[in-house]
Amino acid sequence: MTNLEKMEAAEEIHLSVADADDLEQVHEAQISVADVLQSLLHHPWQIISRWNWKSATIGALVRASFYFTVYSASRESWIVTLTAMAVEFSFRFVTSGAAGALVQSFRRATPPWLATVIVTFTLPTLSHLVEFFTHYIQESYFSEIFAASQNNSRQKAFAVSVLFSVISAMFNLFIMRHGVLLVGAGRETGSFLSDLRRIPYLMLEFMSYLPIEMIRFAREGRYHFVLGVFLAFGTSVGFILGVFRGRWTWAWRSALGAWVLLFLWTLLFMAGSRIYEKFIRGASESQEV
């Protein structure tokens, strides 16, 4: 038997979740959320063996840049800023890889909305418990070795980081459903460079989801749905930042800012759609005729 035949035979071995040690060995297009949870419970080692170095690299760099921005804006000293960045990068590199593997496990989970809810709430909760205690211990017990912030920068960065975690968890699940940032997924696994090339387009598609839904509801005359989506978005953002920052001013200001951004982005999306339909699509249809 040739190596190719052996590989093809091996691929036929694991056809069900119950038989597979890793969810990526299951070739079904859809896997129930219950089966995913059962597989993770019975085979937790797959999170380590499928540790997502792509998510780890991107996640650690982005989170460290957050702390750099917030600490610099708060006028912390360079040693304090670099210390916070180093601490954040170190533990995020480890946890983001595990989180990426966990998110990847849910990429084929059904129903999709339930998988999204589980990923959106569990991952930020677990990761930020680690983040909070890591920075708290560093500033409370090792401040003589690792410089601590003086202007409440840690609390500010933590609140922004929580909001980003919720959004990034949804985005990571979204792009992994499109085959991006996969590790250990066999032929579906693309190169890191090809993944990076696809991310901007998928980011635009992800950001356009709420405007598309609001426009669709408006065209169908379901204006209460439009209002509900609009209010829920700003309220969620304000709630997350307000609670984790511990200040009411952060809540209403961030909610107001989120509503303004969503409103402007929806208007921009509508204008872009009109231009596309009128000029680009119209030109292509006229050429075909």
Summary of the structure (lengths in Angstrom):
residues: 289
radius of gyration: 22.1
end to end distance: 55.0
largest distance: 75.1
contacts: 870
relative contact order: 0.08
helix: 78%
strand: 1%
